[in-house]
Amino acid sequence: MEQLAVVARLKPGGEAKAAELIAEGPPYGLDGTRLASHTVYLSAGEIVFVFEGAEVEWIVDSIIDDPFHWELIAAFDRWRSLIEGSPRIARPAFSWRREDGAPS
């Protein structure tokens, strides 16, 4: 399974509004995508959107580049006021999983 993260710095004071937007849920139906999973991390100064799936970069590109994805376009507009600078792509540099899936 491949992973891709989109990392963005929040403007000062943006954490509370970011938490509200996250609580609304994703702006598109995740079941309608080929994603295996999607996780959002929020800190005092950053937001990280993690996508997982086979060929995940192609999946994310197709979601973002769809000009008729009105819900996503509206969501980008709401996030734009909270983001400082441009979001960045981050790819895994290290990953570890326990083979049996259970802690010892």
C-alpha positions in Angstrom: 0.0 0.0 0.0 1.4 3.4 -1.0 1.0 6.6 1.1 1.0 10.2 0.3 0.7 13.2 2.7 -0.3 16.8 2.0 1.2 19.1 4.7 0.1 22.7 5.1 1.1 25.3 7.7 -1.9 27.0 9.4 -2.1 30.7 9.9 -1.8 31.8 13.5 -5.1 31.1 15.3 -6.3 28.7 12.5 -6.4 25.5 14.6 -10.0 26.0 15.9 -11.5 26.7 12.5 -9.5 23.8 11.0 -10.9 21.5 13.7 -14.4 22.6 12.7 -13.8 21.9 9.0 -12.4 18.4 9.9 -15.4 17.7 12.1 -17.6 18.3 9.0 -16.0 15.3 7.3 -14.5 15.0 3.9 -16.0 17.2 1.1 -16.4 14.1 -1.1 -17.5 10.5 -0.7 -14.5 8.5 0.2 -16.3 5.2 -0.7 -16.5 6.5 -4.3 -12.7 6.7 -4.6 -10.0 4.0 -4.9 -8.4 5.1 -1.6 -7.8 2.4 1.0 -7.7 4.9 3.8 -7.5 8.7 4.6 -6.4 10.2 7.8 -6.1 13.9 8.9 -3.7 15.1 11.6 -4.0 18.5 13.2 -1.4 20.2 15.3 -1.3 23.8 16.7 0.5 24.9 13.5 0.0 22.3 10.8 -2.6 20.1 9.1 -1.6 16.9 7.4 -3.8 14.9 5.1 -2.6 11.3 4.6 -3.9 9.2 1.7 -3.3 5.5 1.3 -4.0 3.1 -1.6 -2.5 1.5 -4.7 -1.2 4.2 -7.1 -2.2 6.8 -4.5 -0.6 9.7 -6.3 -2.7 9.1 -9.3 -5.8 8.8 -7.2 -5.1 12.1 -5.4 -4.3 13.8 -8.7 -7.6 12.7 -10.2 -9.5 13.9 -7.2 -7.8 17.3 -7.1 -7.8 17.8 -10.9 -11.5 17.1 -11.5 -13.0 20.5 -12.6 -16.5 19.3 -11.8 -15.8 18.3 -8.2 -17.8 21.2 -6.8 -17.7 20.1 -3.2 -14.0 19.8 -3.2 -13.6 23.2 -4.9 -15.7 24.8 -2.2 -13.7 23.0 0.5 -10.5 24.3 -0.9 -11.9 27.8 -0.7 -12.8 27.4 3.0 -9.3 26.0 3.7 -7.5 28.7 1.7 -8.2 31.3 4.4 -6.5 29.1 7.0 -3.4 28.1 5.1 -0.2 30.0 5.1 1.8 29.6 1.9 1.4 26.6 -0.3 0.7 23.0 0.8 3.5 20.5 0.3 3.6 16.9 -0.7 5.4 14.5 1.7 6.2 10.9 0.8 7.1 8.2 3.3 10.8 8.1 4.3 10.4 5.3 6.9 7.7 2.9 7.8 7.5 -0.1 10.2 4.6 -2.5 10.9 4.6 -5.5 13.3 4.3 -8.6 11.2 1.7 -10.3 13.3 -0.2 -7.1 13.9 -0.3 -7.5 17.7 2.0 -5.9 20.3 4.3 -8.2 22.2 
